[in-house]
Amino acid sequence: MILNLMLLLISQSSSRSYSSTDGEEVLGPLMAFGLIWTLVVVLVILAAIVLQIIMMWKIIGKAGFPGALSLLILIPGLGGLAIFIVFLVMAFSKWPIEKELEDYKMRSYSQGGQTYVHLQSPPPPQNISNNPPPPPPVK
């Protein structure tokens, strides 16, 4: 509402001059306030857009997808729809990081003829030398 009032006053300034009864100019301070207000609003909007891109870059990157997908929001008119589609794909597909975890869990190793899954603790080391243990001491 304040912004509309300022725009109305600014648009009417070209047709006539507003003056107070003292003779001081009234429109000048209002125009300065309007210009400052517009700059503040533009800076807040730009900061919000940059913050949104940074947050989305981190979320998409942590999921294992390329973080540059967050730049799709900059497409005029289609940015919101593009990001919505990216989040739909992320929600209903297997994430690359989940695939890596499955591969990591499925790696196995063999020791002594037994196969162990990678994340399980290995069996205790056994005597691997071919020499028999020494005989007990004679009493």
Buried (B, 14 or more C-beta within 10 A) or exposed (E): EEEEEBEEBBEEBEEEEEEEEEEEEEBEEBBEEBEEEEEEEEEEEEEEEEEEBEEBBEBBBEBBBEBEBBBBBEEEEEBEEBBEEBBEEBEEEEBEEEEEEEEEEEEEEEEEEEEBEEEEEEEEEEEEEEEEEEEEEEE
